[in-house]
Amino acid sequence: MKKYKLTDMTKTVCRPGKDIILHRIQALKTFSVSEYKTIKAGDLGGWVESEENLSQERNAWITDEAEVCENARVYGNAWVADDAKICGSAQIYENANIGREARIYDNARVFGNADVIGRVHNNAWVYDNAAILDESVVYQNARVYGNAQLNDNSEVGGDAHVYENAGLWEFTSVTDNAQIHGNVNVSGNGCFNVYADVFKNEHYLVVGPMGKDYQFMTFFRNYNPHRKETEVYINFDGYNYMESVRCFLNFHIKREAVEYQSAYAAAAHLALLRVKLE
């Protein structure tokens, strides 16, 4: 027996290059998605383009004003609620929980016990007990898993991994091949890229805002795959210097007429003392 049907209630939504007609769903039997979420026969659910978007098997459900369309699929015991929108070829499964104004699209996957109210797109995966909160974003080929948590408009992209018990706060950005893990909590507008390998709070330092342009300098433990060693690297207000802090001090600060030169140099010297490489 099917667990739901498409009703005659419809609405049209715009997708790039086309309009899509969505149908509100209605439960045909009573079942429980979890200990606290029971769907009763006759209950109205959210919106789908077709039955391909929500499995008739097991207990996955779409509720409230949530929308799932195109080739996106919700299955297993997943829950999609509030004003969430799932499209493209995204997949939501196992015990994933999607809510508020979450946006999940392209080839993104959310599974395990993951909780998402932010955005996940491109080929990004969020799984295990990870949480993407506030308006945080996971994109490109990034992976967020374990008990990791993104807060305060943080973002993870590129081929970066955030995992174990790591927490990102206050507009933190993690990209390229960076890895943030362990029990570290990263905050303060930090930008971590290249081959950042941060798993202790002592592995990074964010200095700022500095100067009239409200600039931030992020110093972090980086693994240099060419030299096969760790060193302190710098990301200066979103621009990455493919060089160690020592190079930054010796060449950039000394040779260029940089405004607030003494402040930048002081921050770099502090980072060399503060950031631990073990």
C-alpha positions in Angstrom: 0.0 0.0 0.0 1.3 3.5 -0.9 1.9 5.8 2.0 0.8 9.0 0.2 -0.8 10.4 -2.9 -0.6 13.5 -5.0 -3.6 15.8 -4.4 -5.2 18.2 -6.8 -3.7 21.1 -5.0 -1.0 22.5 -7.2 1.3 25.5 -7.5 3.9 26.6 -10.1 7.5 27.3 -9.2 10.2 28.8 -11.4 13.4 26.9 -12.0 16.1 28.0 -14.4 14.7 28.0 -17.9 11.4 26.4 -17.0 8.3 26.4 -14.8 7.4 23.3 -12.7 4.1 22.3 -11.3 4.2 20.9 -7.8 1.5 18.8 -6.1 0.7 18.8 -2.4 0.9 15.3 -0.9 -1.5 13.6 1.5 -0.8 10.6 3.7 -2.8 7.4 3.0 -1.8 5.6 6.2 -0.5 6.4 9.7 3.2 5.9 10.3 6.0 7.4 12.5 9.1 9.1 11.1 10.6 9.1 14.6 9.6 8.9 18.2 8.4 12.5 18.1 7.0 12.7 14.5 3.9 10.8 13.6 2.0 11.2 10.4 -1.7 10.3 10.4 -3.8 9.1 7.4 -5.3 12.1 5.8 -2.6 14.5 6.9 -1.5 17.0 4.2 2.3 17.2 3.5 4.6 19.4 1.5 5.1 19.7 -2.2 6.6 17.4 -4.9 6.8 17.4 -8.6 6.1 13.6 -8.9 6.3 10.4 -6.9 9.9 10.1 -7.9 10.7 12.8 -5.4 9.5 11.0 -2.3 9.8 7.3 -1.8 6.6 5.3 -1.1 8.7 3.0 1.0 9.8 3.3 4.7 8.9 6.5 6.5 10.5 9.5 4.8 8.2 12.6 4.7 7.9 16.1 3.4 5.8 18.5 5.4 4.8 22.1 5.8 5.6 24.2 2.8 8.8 22.3 1.9 9.3 21.6 -1.8 11.2 18.7 -3.6 11.4 18.7 -7.4 13.3 17.8 -10.5 15.5 14.7 -9.9 15.9 15.3 -6.2 14.9 12.3 -4.0 13.9 12.0 -0.3 13.9 8.4 1.1 14.7 6.3 4.1 13.5 8.0 7.3 14.5 11.5 6.2 12.4 14.5 7.3 12.0 17.7 5.2 10.0 20.5 6.7 9.3 24.2 7.0 10.2 26.2 3.9 13.1 23.9 2.7 13.7 23.5 -1.0 15.4 20.4 -2.5 16.0 20.3 -6.2 18.4 19.3 -9.0 19.7 15.8 -8.3 20.1 16.2 -4.5 19.5 13.2 -2.3 18.2 13.3 1.3 18.1 9.9 3.1 18.6 7.7 6.1 17.7 9.9 9.2 18.6 13.3 7.8 16.6 16.3 9.1 16.1 19.3 6.8 14.3 22.4 7.9 13.7 26.1 8.0 14.9 27.8 4.8 17.4 25.1 3.9 18.4 24.9 0.2 19.9 21.7 -1.1 20.5 21.2 -4.8 22.8 20.1 -7.6 24.3 16.7 -6.7 24.5 17.4 -3.0 23.8 14.6 -0.5 22.6 14.8 3.1 22.3 11.5 5.1 23.1 9.8 8.3 21.7 11.8 11.2 22.7 15.1 9.7 20.7 18.3 10.5 20.6 21.1 7.8 18.9 24.4 7.9 21.6 26.1 5.7 22.7 25.4 2.1 24.3 22.4 0.6 25.0 22.3 -3.2 27.4 21.2 -6.0 28.8 17.8 -5.0 29.0 18.5 -1.3 28.1 15.8 1.3 26.9 16.3 4.9 26.5 13.2 7.0 26.9 11.4 10.3 25.8 13.8 13.1 26.9 16.9 11.3 24.8 20.1 11.6 24.7 23.0 9.1 23.0 25.8 10.9 22.1 29.5 10.5 22.9 30.5 6.9 26.0 28.4 6.6 27.0 26.9 3.3 28.7 23.6 2.1 29.6 23.5 -1.6 31.8 22.2 -4.4 33.3 18.9 -3.2 33.4 19.6 0.5 32.6 17.1 3.2 31.2 17.8 6.6 30.8 14.8 8.9 31.3 13.3 12.3 29.9 15.7 15.0 31.0 18.8 13.1 28.9 21.9 13.2 28.8 25.0 11.1 27.3 28.2 12.6 27.1 32.0 12.0 27.2 32.0 8.1 30.3 29.8 8.0 31.2 28.1 4.7 33.1 25.0 3.6 34.0 24.5 -0.1 36.7 23.2 -2.5 37.9 19.8 -1.3 37.9 20.8 2.3 36.8 18.4 5.1 35.4 19.4 8.5 34.9 16.5 10.8 35.1 14.9 14.3 34.0 17.5 16.8 35.1 20.6 15.0 32.9 23.8 15.2 33.0 26.7 12.8 31.6 30.1 14.0 31.5 33.8 13.0 31.8 33.8 9.2 34.7 31.2 9.1 35.7 30.1 5.6 37.3 26.7 4.9 38.3 25.9 1.3 40.9 24.2 -1.0 42.3 21.1 0.7 42.0 22.4 4.2 41.0 20.0 7.1 39.5 21.2 10.3 38.9 18.4 12.8 39.5 17.2 16.4 37.8 19.3 19.1 38.8 22.6 17.7 36.4 25.6 17.6 37.3 28.1 14.9 35.9 31.6 14.9 36.5 35.3 14.2 36.2 35.7 10.4 39.1 33.2 9.8 39.9 32.0 6.3 41.6 28.5 6.1 42.7 27.2 2.8 45.7 25.6 0.9 46.5 22.5 3.1 45.5 23.8 6.4 45.5 21.1 9.0 43.9 22.4 12.2 42.8 20.1 15.0 43.7 22.2 18.1 42.7 25.7 19.1 46.4 26.4 19.3 46.8 25.8 15.6 45.4 29.1 14.4 45.2 32.8 15.2 42.9 35.4 13.7 43.9 39.0 14.0 41.5 41.8 13.1 39.7 43.9 12.2 42.8 46.0 11.1 43.0 49.2 9.3 40.4 51.3 7.6 39.3 48.5 5.3 38.4 46.2 8.3 40.9 43.5 7.3 41.6 40.2 8.9 44.7 38.1 9.0 44.4 34.3 9.6 47.5 32.4 10.6 47.1 28.6 10.6 49.0 25.3 10.8 49.5 24.1 7.3 51.0 20.9 5.9 53.2 21.6 3.0 53.0 18.5 0.7 56.0 19.5 -1.3 58.3 19.9 1.7 56.4 17.2 3.7 56.4 19.4 6.8 54.1 21.7 8.7 54.5 25.5 8.9 52.5 28.6 9.7 50.7 30.0 6.7 48.8 33.2 6.2 45.5 34.2 4.6 45.3 38.0 4.5 41.8 39.4 4.2 40.7 36.6 1.8 43.9 36.7 -0.3 46.1 33.7 0.2 49.8 34.1 0.2 51.3 30.8 -1.0 54.2 31.3 1.4 54.9 30.9 5.0 54.7 33.7 7.6 58.4 34.0 7.5 58.3 34.7 3.8 55.5 37.2 4.4 57.7 39.0 6.9 60.9 39.0 4.9 59.4 40.0 1.5 55.9 41.4 1.6 56.2 43.5 4.7 59.8 44.7 4.1 59.6 45.4 0.3 56.1 46.9 -0.1 54.9 50.2 1.3 52.0 48.6 3.1 49.7 50.8 5.1 49.6 49.7 8.7 52.9 47.9 8.1 53.9 47.8 11.8 50.6 46.3 12.8 50.8 43.6 10.1 54.3 42.8 11.1 53.4 42.6 14.8 50.5 40.2 14.0 52.8 38.0 12.0 55.5 37.9 14.7 52.7 37.1 17.2 51.5 34.2 15.0 54.9 32.7 14.9 54.9 32.6 18.7 51.3 31.6 19.1 50.5 29.0 16.4 51.7 25.5 17.4 52.8 23.1 14.7 52.7 19.8 16.7 
